[in-house]
Each structure stands twice: as structure tokens, then as C-alpha cells.
Amino acid sequence: MRMSEFWRLMDDEFGASYSRMLARTHMIHALGDLTVDEALEARHKPREVWLAMCADMGVPPERLLGKDVPVRENPKEL
């Protein structure tokens, strides 16, 4: 998982402003009581941080991959 994907998932699930606040303040016990920002800075993999955050915040399994984004049709093919 790339960092851009990690932040898209955070923003989709928690909202852009709240996700940044959570990243600075929410301590994830499974990662040694590090915040999201601290865990990423300590080189934890973004996927590991995302899954730990989801477990902490009770994100249901069907939303672990984020929102369904509709496939854009290529207008040239129509």
C-alpha cells in the first residue's frame, strides 16, 4: 500500500479533517501505543497501520478497502 492510498482510505473513512486529527492523537495499542503519524515515521508499513487503526476504531470488514469507486467508462469506446 502506498502512502497516498493510506491517506485516501483514512479520508474516506473518517473525513479529511478528522483523519488528520486522529493521525496526530489516537494511540494504537497494537503498535506499541504509537499514533498513526509516529507509527508511519517509525517505518511501520501503511497497510499494517491502516488495519490496526481499523481494528481500534471498529471499521467493519466490508470497508477495509475503502469506498467503492465506480469505474469510469472510456467515452471513445461508446
Secondary structure, DSSP 4 states (H G I P E B T S, - for coil): --HHHHHHHHHHHH-HHHHHHHHHH-EEGGGTSEEHHHHHHTT--HHHHHHHHHHHHT--GGGTT-S--PPPP-GGG-
